Structures are given as C-alpha cells and as structure tokens.
C-alpha cells in the first residue's frame, strides 16, 4: 500500500526528476525503517549524491570515485550490493561510513535504457539490519525511480543530469547542485587561500501571497523572484532554488569582504523593483543572510547554518520594522 501511495505522489511531481529523487529518499526511511537513504548518479568517473535523507542528508553533493565505493561497484556490475557490517567489509570506505554513522546498507542499481546510471542506497546505524523483504521493497522503489527517469527523458529534450540537478519551476540549480558547487568552492578556497561567500535568501510574504491571491500568483512571484536574483548575479555566481521560498547564491572569488555587501545590495535593489503581473502590482521582499569562506569556516553544512541564522535575524528585523 505504501508503494502505491509513493507512486501516486511521484505521478503528481511529473517531470521534476530532482523532486522525485528527493521524495523517494525521504520515503525510503519509513518504508524499510532505514536511518538514511541516498540516490547517487554516475557522472564521469564519480558517484555524486543528488538526493539524500536521514543520516545521509549532509552528504548531498558529495563526490566519490566510482572504483572506491560500493555504489560504484553496483553501477559497474549492474547488480544489487549489500553490506552487513561496514567495519568488516573491505569494499566500503570505512572512515566515510563512520563519519555518517553507517553500519549496514543496501545499494540498488537505477537503470535507464538498460544502463546503470546511478543507485538507490538505504542505510542503517545497525549491523545486519536489512532482510530479504527490505530488498524486495527497495527493488520496487528503484523501479519507480527508473520509470521517472525514463519519462523525464522521453518527454523532455533536456538530459538526465539537467533534470536531476535543476528546479523544474524556475530552471535554477537545485539544492543538490548548489551543495556540489559549495563543496568545490570550499576546497578551492582552502587550496588557493581565496575568498568566497554564500547567501541564503528567503522570500518574505510568500505564504500570505498564496493565501490571499492563490498559488498561481505565488508561482509567478517565485519565477519573477528567481529571474531577479539571476539579474543581480555575476556570471561566476551560482544562483539556486534550495526549496520552497528559499534560495542560495554562491559567490566565487571575492576581492574582499565588501564583495558580500555589494552582492546583497545588488539583490535588494533588483528585488524591490515593482512587480506587475496581469495588471496588478505585487510587492517582492527578501531576507538575506551570508557567510564568508574561509572566515566563517570550511564545512559546507556549518557555513549554511551560519548564513541561515543570519537570514532569520534579518527576517526578524524586517518584521519589527513593519
């Protein structure tokens, strides 16, 4: 019954492959009582985390060499792989498993046109957690994801990578691709001692707009907001929709700390311009928080948390002003 409900929800997501993959990893947890789940896609010689839930959530955007991971072996062989205990299995990266608290896992190939293009992985903090019934349920889920991949490609000219890494409504990079690029920026900043930054941007008043005028107007506002962020960005920046009314901007190679303030000023000027849709004037506002790399740290999750906290501080300040 749970699988049928999942299929129904996936049908509603349509061609949003990134949304489908995230939904499936979220549902894997209650389906087989897993502590974590991920979908990794094979890209060149690496396996990249494109959706993640539970204990794997912090791994979104992580890249591992195909030949050095169980997921890579699964893609190469096209066969389901399982690990009963990561502490004794020579095929897995033990330190990587310890970092997320993983002891056992099932790795199921995702096939598109007969070729393994990625994996669906379920994880547990316990050794010897998964049984034969869990394998069957995960197999059903993997087939659902593979079908979604098939239809996304069949009915859309964009390739699989684009569908998996970009938001279907706005066309912006999604959270998975943003995290991928953030990890690369942190590595580059650490290696070259260069300055980079991230912005977390929240649309103010989207819920009120949806409640008062309906989701059609709300969706139009999200798309307009996205376009304005792009207009304010430099060509070297990555502007992403992280989910709902939350956006992120990755600012590479800043000359100095003032580069963050300049970016925020450009965005605010662009966002505050009049938004007229079907002859009616709507107000767009944003709350923005920032973090500097490496000044605020070199851990992607920590940097996001800092920028997020500063964004909420800005949001509270906006509420006090109105």
SVG drawing of the C-alpha trace seen along z (x, -y; Angstrom):
<svg xmlns="http://www.w3.org/2000/svg" viewBox="-7 -50 54 63">
<polyline fill="none" stroke="black" stroke-width="0.4" points="0.0,0.0 2.9,-2.4 4.5,-1.8 1.2,-2.6 0.9,-5.9 4.5,-6.7 3.7,-6.0 0.7,-8.3 2.8,-11.2 5.5,-10.7 2.9,-10.9 2.0,-14.4 5.6,-15.5 5.6,-14.9 8.9,-15.7 10.6,-17.1 13.3,-14.4 15.1,-16.2 11.9,-16.3 11.1,-12.7 14.5,-11.5 14.3,-13.6 10.8,-12.3 11.9,-8.7 14.9,-9.0 12.5,-10.6 10.1,-7.7 12.8,-5.0 13.2,-5.8 9.7,-4.7 9.3,-2.1 12.1,0.2 13.0,-1.5 16.2,-2.9 18.2,-5.6 19.4,-7.2 18.9,-7.0 20.5,-8.5 20.4,-8.5 23.8,-8.7 24.2,-9.3 27.2,-8.2 28.8,-11.3 32.1,-10.7 34.3,-8.7 32.5,-9.8 29.3,-8.9 27.5,-12.1 24.9,-12.3 21.9,-14.0 19.3,-13.3 19.7,-12.4 17.7,-11.9 18.2,-11.0 21.9,-10.4 22.9,-10.9 21.4,-14.4 24.7,-16.1 26.3,-14.2 24.2,-16.0 26.6,-17.0 29.4,-14.7 31.5,-13.1 33.3,-9.7 35.4,-7.9 33.4,-5.1 36.1,-2.5 36.4,-3.3 32.7,-2.9 30.1,-0.2 27.8,-2.4 30.4,-2.5 30.7,1.3 26.9,1.6 26.8,-0.7 29.7,1.2 28.2,4.6 24.6,3.6 23.8,5.9 22.3,5.2 25.0,4.9 24.6,5.2 26.9,4.6 26.1,6.3 28.8,4.5 30.9,1.6 33.5,2.3 34.5,5.6 33.6,5.1 36.7,4.3 34.7,2.9 33.5,-0.2 35.2,-3.3 35.2,-2.6 36.0,-6.2 33.3,-7.7 30.8,-5.2 31.9,-6.1 31.5,-9.8 27.8,-9.4 27.3,-6.5 26.5,-3.9 27.0,-0.2 24.9,1.7 23.4,0.8 21.6,2.0 22.7,0.5 20.3,1.0 21.1,0.0 19.0,-2.5 18.8,-1.6 17.9,-3.8 17.7,-2.2 19.3,0.9 22.3,-1.0 23.0,-1.6 23.1,-5.4 23.0,-5.5 22.0,-3.8 19.3,-4.0 21.0,-3.3 19.4,-2.5 21.5,-2.9 21.2,-1.7 23.2,-2.6 22.9,1.1 24.9,4.0 22.9,6.8 19.8,4.6 18.3,5.4 16.4,8.5 15.1,10.1 11.7,8.3 13.6,5.0 15.4,5.9 12.1,6.5 10.6,3.2 13.7,1.3 13.7,3.0 10.1,1.7 11.2,-1.8 14.2,-1.7 11.9,-0.6 9.7,-3.6 12.7,-6.0 14.0,-4.3 10.5,-4.8 10.6,-8.5 14.0,-8.8 12.6,-7.2 9.6,-9.6 11.7,-12.7 14.0,-12.0 11.3,-10.7 9.1,-13.8 11.8,-16.4 14.8,-17.3 16.9,-18.1 19.4,-15.4 19.2,-13.4 21.8,-15.4 19.9,-18.7 16.6,-17.1 18.2,-15.8 20.1,-18.9 17.8,-21.8 14.5,-23.1 11.7,-22.3 9.7,-25.6 12.5,-28.1 15.2,-26.3 17.7,-27.3 20.2,-24.7 18.6,-22.8 19.9,-22.1 22.0,-19.1 23.9,-21.0 24.3,-24.0 25.9,-21.7 28.1,-20.1 29.4,-23.6 29.7,-24.7 31.9,-21.8 34.1,-22.6 34.2,-26.3 35.4,-25.3 38.1,-23.1 39.3,-25.8 39.2,-28.5 41.2,-26.3 43.8,-25.4 44.2,-28.9 43.5,-31.0 40.9,-32.9 37.7,-34.4 34.2,-33.2 30.8,-33.6 27.3,-32.2 24.0,-34.0 20.8,-32.3 17.8,-34.3 14.2,-33.9 11.2,-35.4 9.2,-37.4 5.4,-37.0 5.0,-34.1 2.6,-32.3 0.4,-35.4 0.5,-35.9 -0.6,-32.3 -3.3,-32.6 -4.7,-35.9 -4.3,-35.5 -3.8,-31.8 -0.9,-29.6 -0.9,-30.7 0.1,-34.2 2.5,-32.7 4.2,-30.6 4.5,-33.7 6.2,-35.6 8.7,-32.7 9.6,-32.7 10.0,-36.5 12.0,-36.4 14.3,-33.8 14.8,-35.9 15.7,-39.0 18.2,-37.0 19.8,-36.0 19.8,-39.6 21.6,-40.7 24.2,-37.9 27.6,-37.9 28.3,-35.3 30.6,-33.4 27.9,-33.1 25.7,-30.1 22.0,-31.1 19.9,-28.1 16.4,-27.4 17.0,-25.4 13.3,-24.6 10.0,-26.4 10.7,-30.1 14.4,-29.6 17.2,-30.4 21.0,-30.4 23.8,-32.3 27.4,-31.1 29.8,-34.0 33.2,-32.9 36.5,-34.7 35.5,-37.8 38.2,-40.6 37.4,-41.4 34.8,-41.1 32.9,-44.1 32.0,-41.8 29.3,-40.2 27.7,-43.5 27.8,-44.6 26.1,-41.4 23.3,-41.9 22.9,-45.5 22.5,-44.5 19.9,-41.8 17.9,-44.2 17.7,-46.8 16.6,-44.3 14.0,-42.5 12.4,-45.8 11.5,-46.9 7.8,-46.9 6.4,-43.5 3.3,-43.9 1.5,-40.7 -1.7,-40.7 -2.1,-44.4 -1.8,-44.2 1.2,-45.4 2.6,-43.0 5.4,-43.6 8.5,-41.4 10.8,-41.4 13.8,-39.3 15.6,-38.4 19.3,-37.7 21.9,-36.0 25.6,-35.5 28.7,-33.5 32.3,-34.0 34.6,-31.3 37.1,-30.6 36.5,-33.2 33.3,-31.6 34.6,-28.0 35.4,-25.3 32.5,-22.9 29.6,-23.3 26.9,-22.4 28.3,-24.8 28.5,-27.6 24.9,-27.1 23.8,-27.1 25.6,-30.4 24.1,-32.0 20.7,-30.6 20.9,-32.1 21.8,-35.5 19.0,-35.3 16.5,-34.7 18.0,-37.6 17.3,-39.8 13.8,-38.4 13.0,-39.3 14.4,-42.8 12.1,-43.2 9.0,-42.2 9.9,-44.7 10.1,-47.5 6.5,-46.8"/>
</svg>
